[in-house]
Amino acid sequence: SQPLLEEYRSTFELVIKLAEYMKVKPENLQKGLEAYELPASRCSIFDGLKETHILDSSYNSSFVPTASALKLLKDIAPKRKVAILGDMRELGVISKKEHEKLALVASKMADVVITIGPMMLKYFNQDFIANKSVNQTIYSFKTTKEALEFISKNDFEFLQSDDTILVKASQNTLLLEIIVEKLLKNKSDAAKLCRRDELYEKKRAELLA
């Protein structure tokens, strides 16, 4: 089953109210809700290497859904909580404030944080480091390629059994589905990730070149 962010509660409440107003039969409404699936890479769950669990939300990122995804990570993780977070792009003048706010949330929700991108380096890292507990760790990289090399080093020795790994970032120049794909236990699950078309296959190859 696919977990939903807390914000979906109000969406489904509105759907139910609208269905009642439109006199949709309850059994049809139930079937529709049970059949609903989120698009790719919006909190999809996959089995990862070394008996880990992947929470793939790599399609896009902004403060509210990322903070909510971090809360979900904390709620569902059986053991170590790992957050791989890339820049939140296209925020304009509020970029600094939003990254700093996210750092404070992450310092309460994750055991290990890997940041990717120049905005994370500039705005997120210092606040996370200032507020993290003694048992928390942060690793910081400017590019997805650098982060992937770190995570993959020595046959993925970074991973621990029963880690739950959240992956979330804006897509622009980051394409963190690359990392999700490398972490998958079942490589056939790559077909279920976001941005599977030929254009993005080319972009991912260029990014890793």
N, C-alpha and C positions, 0 to 999 in steps of 0.2 A: 504494500500500500504506500501511497505517496503522502508525506506530511504536508500540511498547509500552514502558511504563515498566519499568525493571529488575525491580521487585517482582513483575511478572507471571510471571517465570521460575519461582518457587516454586509459583505457582498451577498452571501448566501441568505442572510435574513431578508435582504431586499428581493432576491429572487423568489423566495417563498411567499412574501407579501404580494408580489406582482402575480405569481401563479394563482394565489387565492382570488385576487381581483379579477383575473382573466378566467376564473372558474375552471382551471386545469384540474383534472382528476388527480387526487392524491397519489394513486398508484403510478400514474404517468410521471408526476413530479419526482417521486422517489426513484423511479428508473433513470430519469434524466440526471439527477444528482449523483446517483451511484455510478453512472457511466462517465461522469465528467473527468477529464484528465487535463492537467496543465500542459502547456507546450514544453518543448525540450529545454532542459537546463534551467528550470524554475523549481529548485528544491527537489530534483530527482534523486532517488536513492540507488546506489550501485554497490556491489561487492568490490572491494579493493584488494590490491596485493597484500600479502602477509596478514590476511584475515582482518583487514581494516574495512571501514564503512565510509562511503563517499556521499556527501551531501552536495550535489552539483547544482549550483545556482550561478553558473558562469555566464549566463546570457547578458546581463547588464547589472548596473549598480547605482544606487543613490543612498542617502543616509537612512531613510525610514525602512526600506526593505532589507538593507544590510544589517541594521541594528536588530530587526525582527528575526533575521536568519541566524544571527549570533545567539539570540535568546533560544531559538529552536535548537541550535547546536547544543547549548548547555542542557536543555531539557531532555534530549534524546540520547546523548552520548553515554555509553556504559562506562567508559574509562577516559583516556586522555582526549581533550578537545583541541583540535588543530584548526586554525583559521588561516586560509591562504587568501589574502585580500589585496586586490589591485586598486589602482587609482579610481576614484569616482570622477568621471570626466564631465565636461560641459556644464559646470556649475557656476562659472563666471566669478563674480565678486564674492560669492559666499563659499567658494571652494575651501579656503583656509578654515573657516569656522566649521564647516561640515566634516572635514577630515579630523579636526581636533575633537569634535563631539564624538565621532566614531571611535577614536582612540580611547576615550573614557569608557565607552560601552565595552569595547573589546577587552579592556583591562579587567573587567568584571566577569567576562563570559568564557574566555579561552585560556587554555594552559600554554599553548604555543601559537605564536602569530608569525606568519611569513608575509611581509609586505612586498609589493611589486609596483614599481613605477615612481617617477620623480615627485609626484605630489604626495605620495605616502612618505617618501623620504623627507620631504620638506616640512609637511604639516602634521603628519600622524605620529611619527616615531618618537619625537621628544615627549609628547604628552603621554604616550603609552608607557614609555620607559619610566617617566616620573610617577606614574600611578600603578604600575604593575606590582604584583606581590612577589615575595622572595622566590616563589616556585615557578614563576612565569618566565618564558623565554621569547625573544623576538629575533628574527633574522630578516635582513632587509636587502632588497635587490632592485636595481634600476629597470631590468628587463625580464620578460618571461623566460627567455633563454637562460639567463644566469640563475634564476630560481629553479628551473627545471634541472639544470646541471647539479645544483646542490641537493635537491630532493632525490635525484637518481644515483647519486654518488655511492660507489661500493655496493651495488645491487640493492639500492633503496634501504640502506642501513638506518636511515632517519626514521623509518616507519616502525611502529610498535603494534603488536597484536591488539585488536579492539580499539585502535584509534578511530575517532570519527572526524572526518576531514571536510570542512566547509570550504568551497571554492567560490569566490564571488568577486567580480570586477566589471567595470565598464569595458565594452568590447574594443574601443578605439586603440589600436596598436598593441593591445595586450593579449587578447584571444586566449584566455585562460582555459578554454576547453582543451588546449594542447596538454596541459598538466593533468586534467581529468583523464584524458585518453591514455596517458602513460601510466596512471595509477590503477586503471581498470584490471580486475582479475580476469574477467571474460572479455577478450578483445572485441568480440562481436557486439558488445554493448556500445561501441563507438558509434554505431549507426543511430543510436538514440540520443546522441549529443546534439547541441545546437550548431548551426552553420555548417551543414554537411555538403553544400553545393560546391561546384568546381571553382568559383571565384575565391571562396574562403580556403579551399584546399591550397590554392596557389599562395594566398596571403600567409597561411601558416608555414608553408615551406620557405617563403622568403624571410619570415621572422626568425626561423631556426637556422638559416644559412650562415 
